[in-house]
Amino acid sequence: MSAAPSSLRAFLVAGAGIMVYTVMDALMKQLSIDSGAYNAVLWRSVVGAALCGVWFVARGRRWPAWGVLKLHIGRGVAAGSSVVLFFWGLARVPMAQGVALTFLAPLIALYLAALFLGETIRRAAILGSLVASLGVLVIAAGEVQADASTQAVLGSLACVAASVLYAASLIFLRRQAQVADPLEVALFSSLVIGVMLLPAAPWLGAMPAPSQYGALLGAVLLNVASVMALAWAYARAEAQVLAPVEYSAFVWAAITGWIVFGETVSPYTVVGALLIVAGCIVAVRRRVPAVQSEAGA
């Protein structure tokens, strides 16, 4: 089978994964508002690890080799820190704004790849960074214009910090998806995050209320589905092919935020998001053949 159809399928599956993840964001935002980001992420991870663990064992899967396990741990720590910060921030800012700020991740990933993988930072990456930084400033200007509260400003800063850690998780994801199937990726994503958060449970943890069970289970199932979809896609296409689909999250976040929370999207957020997306496109653009996928299954 040719690489082009494989790339298209991977792109569409990744797009579906992003849409599902954004719906999960709405559930997690409500849980974070009600119980705090720590408890929302903790219980999502614990329940997710339990469900995936049962499935993993039922399929007769084996514990991964140490080399693969290190990838799971690395991505889990980066992703776990990222999601706690992100949902803490998302509880304080509109969904579209929080998601727009995470679009910095692909740019940051370029610099992390240079730092840890020895890749060269091209002029396009520097130019893209400047354009994207302007987008962040536009969103910040919108908060100043709206006389945003201290909590809203802190929420935005938390989303920016989350994008840095999310970028680190992207460095692991491509390699992780090539050596582990989607179920294994989903299991260890939840397992590592849960193990990382559990030590603080005696001081920060609280049992979810019965009224939250439905939202929690929904968040778990949507998260597992999204992680598996993205792992499947990243195993079949290069990151640069899939990067643009990440930006569809802004549309889904705006729609979901409006339907669930009655949020409106300010012109500052729209312009800022467009600048950030433009910066990312400029930064990752390369003179390469049209077909980028290296897998054809």
Buried (B, 14 or more C-beta within 10 A) or exposed (E): EEBEEBBBBBBEBBBBBBBBBBBBBBBBBBBBBBBBBBBBBBBBBBBBBBBBBEBBEEEEBEEBEEEBBEBBBBBBBBBBBBBBBBBBBBBBBBBBBBBBBBBBBBBBBBBBBBEEEEEEBBEBBEEBBEBBBBBBEBBBEBBEEEEBEEEBBBBBBBBBBBBBBBBBBBBBBBBBBBBBBBBBBBBBBBBBBBBBBEEEBEEEBEEBEEEBEEBBBBBBBBBBBBBBBBBBBBBBBBBEBBBBBBBBBBBBBBBBBBEBBEBEBBEBBBBBBBBBBBBBBBBBEEEEEEEBBBBEE
